[in-house]
Amino acid sequence: MTLRASFRARVGSFAVEADLAAAEESVLAILGPNGSGKSTMLAALAGHLPIESGEIRLGNRVLDGDGVHVVPARRRVGFLGQRPLLFPHLSALENVAFGPRAQGVARARARADAGSWLERVGLGDLAGSRPAALSGGQQQRVALARALAARPDALLLDEPFAALDVETAAQARRLVAEERDAAGIPIVLVTHDPLDAVVLAKRTAVVQDGRIAQQGPTADVLGHPGSAFVAALAGVNLVSGAGTGRGTVRADGIEWTGAGDVVPAQFDATVAFAPGSVRLRSLGDIAHAPNTWNGTVATLEPLPGGIRLRTMQHPGIAIDVPSAVAVAAGVAPGIRLRFTVHPDDVSVQVSALR
């Protein structure tokens, strides 16, 4: 049962356009910065925002389009946002049982099913607790159990890990991964964190200014972004150059080789690599080897467990260095170093014919 959507929608003067598909037993991640239109797209999929044109279809059912608009309560589409929004006067068990009860399931059966779902999310012993007595992570797990207990045909997740601490977010990701495989339904995950896409999603779409900037298999989108915008969001260096005719790409004075396309001399290409894949070398190393360049350190930024530096000669290339390596190399503004990237860590892709 695939969720397919090709539509245009509007909130005030801000318009979004999407052409997306989420297959059963898989996650489609929608990535983008705040204000890019991710949540607006999700609101349209959920039925909270009418579309101006196009169609939204779940399996054989048309949810929007051609004069049809199925209200959210009848879409059989579960929704979970950043905040759990549990009913404060109901216990965890009754919160989870609410969906089945609203669908006409008998009270005893709904409560039994709710108890089973709470066991699956690891909260069976807190079935009688009200939301105020639960931690934020526990409330989010109850909310996920509530969404799944209603037996939806698809699940929409809007930044569900954003308000959680690191440990609880990791637990919640594992839970979504388990339910992705167990429930066998399409899941659309809106997030600003590429880690969510890497951990959970088979496919990823990147949103910029209400439009899809790039989409495809997650490994392709995040491993080799198609634009500087997507590269910045994915945390990947992206440089543009031209084929040399020697099986390499020359970009900004550096000759590159790596995995991916073989670039003919008459073609332009892009080269992508992670900042953490760059290694420091002494100036005595071979200077003109592929994927190698000299640079004078211009700026330093702190990172967990290290620093990010940029050079005067290539300010667009970010280089992440572990703290111990930085100390041993005497990294400081003004120092001149040599940098190299192993070809296995470089992705090369033809972009256009010159």
MOPEQUI-V128740 format. One record per residue. N is the residue number from 1. RES is the residue in three letters. NEAR is the number of other C-alpha atoms within 10 Angstrom. Layout:
# MOPEQUI-V128740
[[N;RES;NEAR] [N;RES;NEAR]]
This chain:
# MOPEQUI-V128740
[[1;MET;17] [2;THR;19] [3;LEU;24] [4;ARG;19] [5;ALA;24] [6;SER;16] [7;PHE;21] [8;ARG;20] [9;ALA;21] [10;ARG;18] [11;VAL;11] [12;GLY;6] [13;SER;5] [14;PHE;13] [15;ALA;16] [16;VAL;22] [17;GLU;23] [18;ALA;19] [19;ASP;16] [20;LEU;18] [21;ALA;20] [22;ALA;23] [23;ALA;21] [24;GLU;19] [25;GLU;19] [26;SER;20] [27;VAL;26] [28;LEU;26] [29;ALA;28] [30;ILE;31] [31;LEU;30] [32;GLY;27] [33;PRO;15] [34;ASN;12] [35;GLY;13] [36;SER;20] [37;GLY;26] [38;LYS;29] [39;SER;20] [40;THR;21] [41;MET;26] [42;LEU;20] [43;ALA;19] [44;ALA;21] [45;LEU;28] [46;ALA;24] [47;GLY;20] [48;HIS;12] [49;LEU;17] [50;PRO;19] [51;ILE;23] [52;GLU;14] [53;SER;15] [54;GLY;16] [55;GLU;21] [56;ILE;26] [57;ARG;18] [58;LEU;23] [59;GLY;15] [60;ASN;9] [61;ARG;12] [62;VAL;17] [63;LEU;24] [64;ASP;24] [65;GLY;19] [66;ASP;10] [67;GLY;8] [68;VAL;11] [69;HIS;16] [70;VAL;16] [71;VAL;15] [72;PRO;18] [73;ALA;13] [74;ARG;10] [75;ARG;19] [76;ARG;17] [77;VAL;22] [78;GLY;23] [79;PHE;24] [80;LEU;20] [81;GLY;20] [82;GLN;14] [83;ARG;17] [84;PRO;19] [85;LEU;12] [86;LEU;19] [87;PHE;15] [88;PRO;12] [89;HIS;11] [90;LEU;15] [91;SER;19] [92;ALA;31] [93;LEU;27] [94;GLU;22] [95;ASN;23] [96;VAL;31] [97;ALA;27] [98;PHE;21] [99;GLY;22] [100;PRO;22] [101;ARG;17] [102;ALA;12] [103;GLN;12] [104;GLY;9] [105;VAL;14] [106;ALA;11] [107;ARG;14] [108;ALA;11] [109;ARG;13] [110;ALA;24] [111;ARG;20] [112;ALA;12] [113;ASP;18] [114;ALA;29] [115;GLY;23] [116;SER;18] [117;TRP;23] [118;LEU;23] [119;GLU;15] [120;ARG;15] [121;VAL;20] [122;GLY;14] [123;LEU;20] [124;GLY;16] [125;ASP;10] [126;LEU;18] [127;ALA;18] [128;GLY;13] [129;SER;15] [130;ARG;19] [131;PRO;22] [132;ALA;12] [133;ALA;14] [134;LEU;14] [135;SER;12] [136;GLY;17] [137;GLY;19] [138;GLN;20] [139;GLN;21] [140;GLN;28] [141;ARG;25] [142;VAL;28] [143;ALA;24] [144;LEU;27] [145;ALA;26] [146;ARG;28] [147;ALA;24] [148;LEU;24] [149;ALA;22] [150;ALA;22] [151;ARG;16] [152;PRO;18] [153;ASP;21] [154;ALA;28] [155;LEU;24] [156;LEU;24] [157;LEU;22] [158;ASP;21] [159;GLU;21] [160;PRO;23] [161;PHE;23] [162;ALA;15] [163;ALA;15] [164;LEU;18] [165;ASP;11] [166;VAL;11] [167;GLU;9] [168;THR;18] [169;ALA;18] [170;ALA;14] [171;GLN;16] [172;ALA;21] [173;ARG;17] [174;ARG;14] [175;LEU;16] [176;VAL;18] [177;ALA;17] [178;GLU;14] [179;GLU;19] [180;ARG;20] [181;ASP;13] [182;ALA;10] [183;ALA;16] [184;GLY;15] [185;ILE;23] [186;PRO;26] [187;ILE;29] [188;VAL;27] [189;LEU;27] [190;VAL;26] [191;THR;24] [192;HIS;23] [193;ASP;18] [194;PRO;19] [195;LEU;12] [196;ASP;20] [197;ALA;24] [198;VAL;15] [199;VAL;13] [200;LEU;22] [201;ALA;23] [202;LYS;18] [203;ARG;23] [204;THR;29] [205;ALA;28] [206;VAL;28] [207;VAL;26] [208;GLN;20] [209;ASP;17] [210;GLY;22] [211;ARG;19] [212;ILE;21] [213;ALA;17] [214;GLN;19] [215;GLN;22] [216;GLY;14] [217;PRO;14] [218;THR;21] [219;ALA;15] [220;ASP;15] [221;VAL;20] [222;LEU;25] [223;GLY;20] [224;HIS;25] [225;PRO;29] [226;GLY;19] [227;SER;15] [228;ALA;14] [229;PHE;17] [230;VAL;23] [231;ALA;21] [232;ALA;12] [233;LEU;17] [234;ALA;22] [235;GLY;18] [236;VAL;21] [237;ASN;22] [238;LEU;24] [239;VAL;21] [240;SER;19] [241;GLY;21] [242;ALA;25] [243;GLY;23] [244;THR;18] [245;GLY;13] [246;ARG;11] [247;GLY;14] [248;THR;24] [249;VAL;30] [250;ARG;21] [251;ALA;18] [252;ASP;11] [253;GLY;10] [254;ILE;18] [255;GLU;19] [256;TRP;27] [257;THR;25] [258;GLY;23] [259;ALA;13] [260;GLY;14] [261;ASP;16] [262;VAL;19] [263;VAL;23] [264;PRO;18] [265;ALA;16] [266;GLN;13] [267;PHE;18] [268;ASP;21] [269;ALA;25] [270;THR;26] [271;VAL;25] [272;ALA;22] [273;PHE;27] [274;ALA;22] [275;PRO;18] [276;GLY;17] [277;SER;15] [278;VAL;20] [279;ARG;16] [280;LEU;18] [281;ARG;16] [282;SER;13] [283;LEU;14] [284;GLY;8] [285;ASP;11] [286;ILE;12] [287;ALA;14] [288;HIS;11] [289;ALA;13] [290;PRO;19] [291;ASN;20] [292;THR;21] [293;TRP;21] [294;ASN;20] [295;GLY;18] [296;THR;18] [297;VAL;20] [298;ALA;17] [299;THR;15] [300;LEU;17] [301;GLU;10] [302;PRO;12] [303;LEU;12] [304;PRO;8] [305;GLY;10] [306;GLY;16] [307;ILE;18] [308;ARG;19] [309;LEU;23] [310;ARG;20] [311;THR;22] [312;MET;14] [313;GLN;15] [314;HIS;17] [315;PRO;14] [316;GLY;12] [317;ILE;18] [318;ALA;21] [319;ILE;21] [320;ASP;23] [321;VAL;23] [322;PRO;14] [323;SER;17] [324;ALA;11] [325;VAL;14] [326;ALA;17] [327;VAL;12] [328;ALA;8] [329;ALA;14] [330;GLY;11] [331;VAL;19] [332;ALA;15] [333;PRO;15] [334;GLY;13] [335;ILE;13] [336;ARG;17] [337;LEU;19] [338;ARG;18] [339;PHE;19] [340;THR;17] [341;VAL;22] [342;HIS;16] [343;PRO;15] [344;ASP;12] [345;ASP;16] [346;VAL;21] [347;SER;22] [348;VAL;25] [349;GLN;21] [350;VAL;20] [351;SER;17] [352;ALA;11] [353;LEU;11] [354;ARG;10]]
